[in-house]
Every structure is written in C-alpha cells, then in structure tokens.
Amino acid sequence: MIKSIQILRALAAWAVVYHHISQVMFQWSVSSKLMHTIALKAGNGVDIFFVISGFIIYKSISKNNITPTSFALNRMVRIIPAYWFYTLLVVVISYNFHGVIPFAEIGLNNVLKSLAFIPVMNQQIGWYIPTLTVGWTLNFEMLFYTCVFISLLFPENNKTFCCVLIPLVVMNLFSWLGNNESTVFLFYNDELLFEFVMGVVIAICYNNGLFRNIGVKTAITISVLSLISIFFSNESKRLLQIGIPCAALIVSALCLEKNIGNSTISRIASKLGDWSYSTYLSHVIIICIINKLCDIYMLDKLLMVVPIIVLILLSSYLSYKYIEVPCGLILKRKTKIKKNLKLNASNNCK
C-alpha cells in the first residue's frame, strides 16, 4: 500500500469525525466563523475517499489478472461485514434506546434496503439515507464497483477504457432517469461518481510515471491551493470546487511519497489509514451515545470530546482486527485452496 494514500485516508476519516462532532455535539455552535466553516468543510473528507477509492481499485485490477467474480467477491468481503455489523448495531441501539441515534430509521424496509445498498427514503430527513446514516456513501461505492465489474467482462486490452467510460455512461444514465423526482435514481443524480473516475485517471497517470517530475514545492503548492478551493467552495459547484481539488490533493500526496520516510508519526498515521473504514462506520454511533449521556447527566460536552476520540480509536482498532482482517483472511484462504485444487487437477491431467 502507498503510504501517502494511507495517511490521506486517515486525515479524510478524521476530518469527517470532526465534522460530525461539531454537528451532533455542538449543532455547529463554535467559537468563530472560521471554525464553523472548517467544521462544515471537513465533511468533504468523503470526496477524498471517493477519489482514493477510484485510485486504489484501478491500481488493484491493473497489476493483477483479476476476474470479474473474484473482484466482486473481494469487494463484498471488504465492505459488507463491517457495514452490516454497524447497521445492525444501530438497529439494536435504536430499538432499545429510542432517540439515542438521531434520524436512524429501523423499519424492516429501511433496514433491508440499507443492507442491500439500495437507496431508501429517510422520512425524518426527506432524503435517501440508510439506517446507518453515513452509509449513503457506500451506495455510491457499490455503484462504482458494479461499473468496474462490468468493465472486467470486456477483453483485457479494453479494461482501462471501460473503467473510465462505463462509470461516465452510468452517471449520465442515472442522471437522466433521476429527472423524474419520484424515482430512486434521483439519489444518483449527482456528480459524485465522477470523483471515482478521477481516481481511476490518476491511477492510470501514476502507473505511467506522469507525476515523477513534480517536485516537492510544486506538490505542496498544489495541496495548499486545493485546500483553499475547498474552503471557499460552493456546494452547487461540488465537482469543480471540491472534487477536482480533492483529486489534486491525491496527486500531491503521491508526489510527496518519497519524502514521507518511516518516522513514528508516519507509521501511526498509516495505521490510522488502515483503520479508516471502521473509523468512518463507527464514529457517528459513538458520538451520538456520548451526546445523549451528556444531555442526561449534564456533562460538559467539550470535555467529552477526548473520550469520544479515544473510543473511536478503540472501536476502529477492534473492528479492523476482529472484523475486517479475519474476513479478508478467510477469502484469501479460500482463494488459495481453489488455486491449489486447480493446479493439482492440471498436474494430474499431465
């Protein structure tokens, strides 16, 4: 794994954590307009995730001779176990302690569609939000994975072209279908899928060495300008003012890879990147529980930010170690067994 990308994943995940702490614990009521804006813009960590996802997925399929079936299985094992665990945890908490997790709808239809990555209307919010509210991003992830799966059905020499073209076609098709406001396709009537495509394009350029001549000063300048663009962005121009700057951040991170080294800080940040998926899934649950306890026992919410961070770190570590890693190892063992069986069969035929 590229260390700079892992570090950026960690930063993106914790930016979203900061965004939701500000939202849930303080209702955006902060000490200054600057901090308010930073808290709001921290939510754009999801855009960084989308670009990184496109980059990582293309890197993985470009260096390996992967079949559509193995790709789909790998992605399901990577995404589903932890997501289902935290979705069902929300159901259990919300059923037994009503109102602890705001906007969590636990009706059978909502839960089943959430688990199946089908956009479902949340009546409290008035938009397509699953039972685990942060899971809306995974609906876009799964759509992108489906596009890549279709791309892998085509001949190997068309893989790169299809990985760019098919998501664009699907994005425009869903946008067209979403013009009818009564359909679920309205959820996908968004430019977010294009951020995955930008990640794919970055991976193609990276594989071909197109970033080798970008120096440290240029990379840092790109990062600063990208952050400024995001800070002053307008949500109505999300792709131009947020999506493209997030893509530029990934490019600058790749250019700085050789300068990262192996310091303690970089190793810790890289480890946080490993845990980032579990961080993303678990953090809102923890924030909501602590927020409810603060309301009940009249605790100082500012002081409770530290326990929140500690608990999120702990849950991220445990979730990664006992859910993500074991599921990945099971898949690897099964894949290895199948390969050995095929090899033995081939040798027996000879």
C-alpha positions as CSV (number, residue, x, y, z in Angstrom):
1,M,0.0,0.0,0.0
2,I,1.2,3.5,-0.8
3,K,1.9,5.2,2.5
4,S,0.9,8.7,1.4
5,I,-2.5,7.4,0.3
6,Q,-3.0,5.7,3.7
7,I,-2.1,8.9,5.5
8,L,-4.6,10.8,3.4
9,R,-7.3,8.2,4.1
10,A,-6.7,8.7,7.8
11,L,-6.9,12.5,7.5
12,A,-10.1,12.3,5.5
13,A,-11.7,9.9,8.0
14,W,-10.8,12.1,11.0
15,A,-12.0,15.2,9.1
16,V,-15.4,13.6,8.8
17,V,-15.2,12.7,12.6
18,Y,-14.6,16.4,13.4
19,H,-17.4,17.4,11.1
20,H,-19.9,15.1,12.9
21,I,-18.7,16.0,16.4
22,S,-19.3,19.7,15.5
23,Q,-22.7,18.8,14.1
24,V,-24.1,16.3,16.7
25,M,-22.4,17.6,19.9
26,F,-22.5,21.4,19.3
27,Q,-25.0,21.9,16.4
28,W,-22.3,23.9,14.6
29,S,-22.2,26.3,17.5
30,V,-18.5,27.1,17.7
31,S,-16.3,29.9,18.8
32,S,-15.8,31.6,15.5
33,K,-17.0,31.8,11.9
34,L,-13.6,30.3,10.8
35,M,-14.0,27.2,12.9
36,H,-17.6,26.9,11.8
37,T,-16.5,26.9,8.1
38,I,-13.7,24.4,8.8
39,A,-16.2,22.1,10.6
40,L,-18.6,22.2,7.6
41,K,-15.9,21.7,5.0
42,A,-14.4,18.8,7.0
43,G,-17.3,16.8,5.7
44,N,-15.7,16.9,2.3
45,G,-13.4,14.1,3.5
46,V,-15.9,11.8,1.8
47,D,-14.9,13.3,-1.6
48,I,-11.3,12.4,-0.8
49,F,-12.4,8.9,0.0
50,F,-14.2,8.6,-3.4
51,V,-11.2,9.7,-5.4
52,I,-8.9,7.4,-3.4
53,S,-11.3,4.5,-3.9
54,G,-11.1,5.0,-7.7
55,F,-7.4,5.2,-7.5
56,I,-7.0,2.0,-5.3
57,I,-9.5,0.0,-7.3
58,Y,-7.8,0.7,-10.6
59,K,-4.4,0.1,-9.1
60,S,-5.5,-3.3,-7.8
61,I,-7.1,-4.5,-11.1
62,S,-4.3,-3.1,-13.3
63,K,-1.5,-5.0,-11.6
64,N,-3.4,-8.3,-11.1
65,N,-5.1,-10.6,-13.6
66,I,-8.3,-10.4,-11.7
67,T,-11.6,-12.0,-12.9
68,P,-15.0,-10.2,-12.5
69,T,-16.1,-12.8,-10.0
70,S,-13.0,-12.6,-7.8
71,F,-13.2,-8.8,-7.9
72,A,-16.9,-8.8,-6.8
73,L,-16.2,-11.3,-4.0
74,N,-13.2,-9.3,-2.8
75,R,-15.2,-6.1,-2.7
76,M,-18.1,-7.7,-0.9
77,V,-15.9,-9.2,1.7
78,R,-14.1,-5.9,2.2
79,I,-17.3,-3.8,2.5
80,I,-20.2,-5.9,3.7
81,P,-19.2,-7.5,7.1
82,A,-18.3,-4.3,8.9
83,Y,-21.1,-2.3,7.3
84,W,-23.7,-4.9,8.3
85,F,-22.3,-5.1,11.8
86,Y,-22.7,-1.4,12.4
87,T,-26.0,-1.2,10.7
88,L,-27.4,-3.9,12.9
89,L,-25.8,-2.3,15.9
90,V,-27.8,0.9,15.1
91,V,-30.9,-1.2,14.9
92,V,-30.3,-2.8,18.3
93,I,-29.5,0.5,20.0
94,S,-32.4,2.4,18.4
95,Y,-34.9,-0.3,19.2
96,N,-33.9,-0.4,22.9
97,F,-33.0,3.2,23.4
98,H,-35.2,5.3,21.2
99,G,-33.8,8.6,20.1
100,V,-30.1,8.0,21.0
101,I,-29.1,7.9,17.3
102,P,-31.0,10.7,15.5
103,F,-32.6,10.0,12.1
104,A,-31.9,6.3,12.3
105,E,-35.0,4.6,10.8
106,I,-35.2,0.9,11.7
107,G,-38.3,-0.2,9.9
108,L,-37.9,-3.5,8.1
109,N,-38.0,-1.9,4.7
110,N,-35.3,0.6,5.6
111,V,-33.0,-1.9,7.2
112,L,-33.3,-4.5,4.4
113,K,-32.7,-1.9,1.7
114,S,-29.8,-0.4,3.7
115,L,-28.1,-3.8,4.0
116,A,-28.6,-4.4,0.2
117,F,-27.1,-0.9,-0.6
118,I,-30.4,0.2,-2.2
119,P,-31.1,3.9,-1.5
120,V,-34.1,4.2,0.8
121,M,-36.0,7.3,1.7
122,N,-35.5,8.5,5.3
123,Q,-38.8,10.2,6.2
124,Q,-37.2,12.3,9.0
125,I,-34.6,13.8,6.7
126,G,-36.6,13.7,3.5
127,W,-33.7,12.2,1.5
128,Y,-32.3,8.8,0.7
129,I,-30.3,8.0,3.8
130,P,-29.8,4.4,5.1
131,T,-30.2,3.1,8.7
132,L,-26.5,3.8,9.4
133,T,-26.7,7.3,8.1
134,V,-23.0,7.6,6.9
135,G,-23.7,4.5,4.8
136,W,-25.1,6.7,1.9
137,T,-21.6,6.9,0.6
138,L,-21.4,3.1,0.3
139,N,-24.3,3.2,-2.2
140,F,-22.0,5.2,-4.5
141,E,-19.1,2.9,-3.7
142,M,-21.2,-0.2,-4.7
143,L,-22.4,1.5,-7.9
144,F,-18.8,2.2,-8.8
145,Y,-17.8,-1.4,-8.0
146,T,-20.6,-2.6,-10.3
147,C,-19.2,-0.4,-13.1
148,V,-15.7,-1.9,-12.6
149,F,-17.2,-5.4,-12.5
150,I,-18.9,-4.7,-15.9
151,S,-15.6,-3.3,-17.2
152,L,-13.8,-6.6,-16.3
153,L,-16.2,-8.5,-18.5
154,F,-14.6,-6.9,-21.5
155,P,-11.3,-8.0,-23.1
156,E,-8.1,-7.2,-21.1
157,N,-6.9,-4.5,-23.6
158,N,-10.2,-2.6,-23.2
159,K,-10.1,-2.6,-19.4
160,T,-8.7,0.9,-18.9
161,F,-11.0,2.5,-21.4
162,C,-14.1,0.7,-19.9
163,C,-13.1,1.7,-16.3
164,V,-13.4,5.3,-17.4
165,L,-16.2,5.1,-19.9
166,I,-18.7,2.9,-18.1
167,P,-19.0,4.9,-14.9
168,L,-19.5,8.1,-17.0
169,V,-22.2,6.4,-19.0
170,V,-23.9,5.1,-15.9
171,M,-23.6,8.5,-14.2
172,N,-25.3,10.2,-17.2
173,L,-28.0,7.4,-17.5
174,F,-28.9,7.7,-13.8
175,S,-28.9,11.5,-14.1
176,W,-31.4,11.2,-16.9
177,L,-33.5,8.7,-15.0
178,G,-33.3,10.9,-11.9
179,N,-35.0,13.8,-13.7
180,N,-38.3,12.1,-12.6
181,E,-38.2,13.3,-9.0
182,S,-40.4,10.3,-7.9
183,T,-37.7,7.7,-8.6
184,V,-34.8,6.4,-6.5
185,F,-32.4,7.5,-9.3
186,L,-32.8,11.0,-8.0
187,F,-30.3,9.9,-5.4
188,Y,-27.7,9.2,-8.0
189,N,-28.4,12.4,-9.9
190,D,-25.1,13.7,-8.6
191,E,-21.5,14.3,-9.8
192,L,-20.0,12.2,-7.1
193,L,-19.5,9.2,-9.3
194,F,-17.2,11.3,-11.4
195,E,-14.8,11.6,-8.4
196,F,-14.2,7.8,-8.7
197,V,-13.4,8.3,-12.4
198,M,-10.9,11.0,-11.4
199,G,-9.2,8.5,-9.1
200,V,-9.0,6.0,-12.0
201,V,-7.4,8.6,-14.2
202,I,-4.9,9.5,-11.5
203,A,-4.0,5.8,-11.2
204,I,-3.5,5.5,-14.9
205,C,-1.2,8.5,-14.9
206,Y,0.6,7.2,-11.9
207,N,1.2,3.8,-13.5
208,N,2.7,5.6,-16.5
209,G,5.0,7.7,-14.4
210,L,3.4,11.0,-15.3
211,F,3.9,12.5,-11.8
212,R,7.7,11.7,-11.4
213,N,8.8,15.2,-12.4
214,I,6.6,17.1,-10.0
215,G,8.8,18.4,-7.2
216,V,8.1,18.9,-3.5
217,K,7.5,22.6,-3.7
218,T,5.0,22.2,-6.6
219,A,3.3,19.4,-4.7
220,I,2.9,21.5,-1.6
221,T,1.6,24.4,-3.6
222,I,-1.0,22.1,-5.2
223,S,-2.1,21.0,-1.8
224,V,-2.4,24.5,-0.4
225,L,-4.4,25.7,-3.4
226,S,-6.6,22.7,-3.3
227,L,-7.4,23.3,0.4
228,I,-8.1,26.9,-0.3
229,S,-10.5,25.9,-3.1
230,I,-12.4,23.5,-0.8
231,F,-12.6,26.1,2.0
232,F,-14.2,28.7,-0.3
233,S,-16.2,26.1,-2.2
234,N,-19.9,26.3,-3.2
235,E,-21.8,23.0,-2.9
236,S,-23.6,23.8,-6.1
237,K,-20.3,23.6,-7.9
238,R,-19.1,20.5,-6.0
239,L,-17.2,18.8,-8.8
240,L,-15.3,22.0,-9.9
241,Q,-14.5,23.4,-6.4
242,I,-14.3,20.2,-4.3
243,G,-14.0,17.1,-6.5
244,I,-11.1,18.4,-8.6
245,P,-9.2,19.9,-5.7
246,C,-9.6,16.6,-3.8
247,A,-8.1,14.8,-6.8
248,A,-5.3,17.3,-6.8
249,L,-4.6,16.5,-3.1
250,I,-4.2,12.8,-4.1
251,V,-1.8,13.8,-6.9
252,S,0.3,16.0,-4.5
253,A,0.3,13.2,-1.9
254,L,1.6,10.7,-4.4
255,C,4.4,13.2,-5.4
256,L,5.4,13.5,-1.7
257,E,5.5,9.7,-1.2
258,K,9.3,9.5,-1.4
259,N,9.7,12.3,1.2
260,I,7.5,10.7,3.9
261,G,10.1,8.3,5.3
262,N,9.4,5.8,8.1
263,S,9.1,8.1,11.2
264,T,6.8,7.1,14.2
265,I,4.3,9.8,13.1
266,S,4.1,8.4,9.6
267,R,3.7,4.8,10.8
268,I,0.9,5.9,13.2
269,A,-0.8,7.9,10.5
270,S,-0.5,4.9,8.1
271,K,-2.0,2.6,10.7
272,L,-4.9,5.1,11.2
273,G,-5.4,4.8,7.4
274,D,-5.7,1.0,7.8
275,W,-8.5,1.6,10.3
276,S,-10.2,4.4,8.4
277,Y,-13.1,2.3,7.1
278,S,-14.0,1.2,10.6
279,T,-13.5,4.7,11.9
280,Y,-15.9,6.0,9.3
281,L,-18.6,3.4,10.1
282,S,-18.4,3.5,13.9
283,H,-17.8,7.2,14.8
284,V,-21.3,8.5,14.5
285,I,-22.7,5.8,16.8
286,I,-20.1,6.7,19.5
287,I,-20.7,10.4,19.1
288,C,-24.5,10.0,19.4
289,I,-24.2,7.8,22.5
290,I,-21.9,10.2,24.3
291,N,-24.0,13.2,23.3
292,K,-27.1,11.5,24.8
293,L,-25.2,10.8,28.0
294,C,-24.1,14.4,28.2
295,D,-27.7,15.5,27.9
296,I,-28.9,13.1,30.6
297,Y,-26.1,13.7,33.1
298,M,-25.4,17.3,32.2
299,L,-21.8,16.6,31.3
300,D,-19.5,19.2,29.7
301,K,-19.6,18.3,26.0
302,L,-16.3,20.0,25.3
303,L,-14.6,17.8,27.9
304,M,-16.2,14.7,26.5
305,V,-14.6,15.2,23.1
306,V,-11.4,13.4,24.4
307,P,-13.3,10.2,25.5
308,I,-15.1,10.3,22.1
309,I,-11.7,10.3,20.3
310,V,-10.4,7.5,22.5
311,L,-13.5,5.4,22.0
312,I,-13.4,5.9,18.2
313,L,-9.8,4.9,18.1
314,L,-10.5,1.8,20.2
315,S,-13.5,0.8,18.1
316,S,-11.6,1.4,14.9
317,Y,-8.8,-0.9,16.0
318,L,-11.1,-3.7,17.3
319,S,-13.3,-3.5,14.3
320,Y,-10.3,-3.7,11.9
321,K,-8.7,-6.5,13.8
322,Y,-11.7,-8.7,14.5
323,I,-14.0,-7.9,11.6
324,E,-12.1,-6.6,8.6
325,V,-8.9,-8.7,8.9
326,P,-10.4,-12.1,9.6
327,C,-12.9,-11.7,6.8
328,G,-10.1,-10.9,4.4
329,L,-8.0,-13.8,5.6
330,I,-10.9,-16.2,5.1
331,L,-11.3,-15.0,1.5
332,K,-7.5,-15.4,0.9
333,R,-7.5,-19.0,2.3
334,K,-10.4,-20.0,0.1
335,T,-8.8,-18.4,-3.0
336,K,-5.5,-20.2,-2.2
337,I,-7.3,-23.5,-1.8
338,K,-9.1,-23.1,-5.1
339,K,-5.8,-22.2,-6.9
340,N,-4.2,-25.3,-5.4
341,L,-7.1,-27.5,-6.5
342,K,-6.9,-26.2,-10.0
343,L,-3.1,-26.6,-10.0
344,N,-3.4,-30.2,-8.8
345,A,-6.1,-31.0,-11.3
346,S,-3.9,-29.6,-14.1
347,N,-0.9,-31.6,-12.9
348,N,-3.0,-34.8,-12.8
349,C,-4.1,-34.3,-16.3
350,K,-0.5,-34.1,-17.4
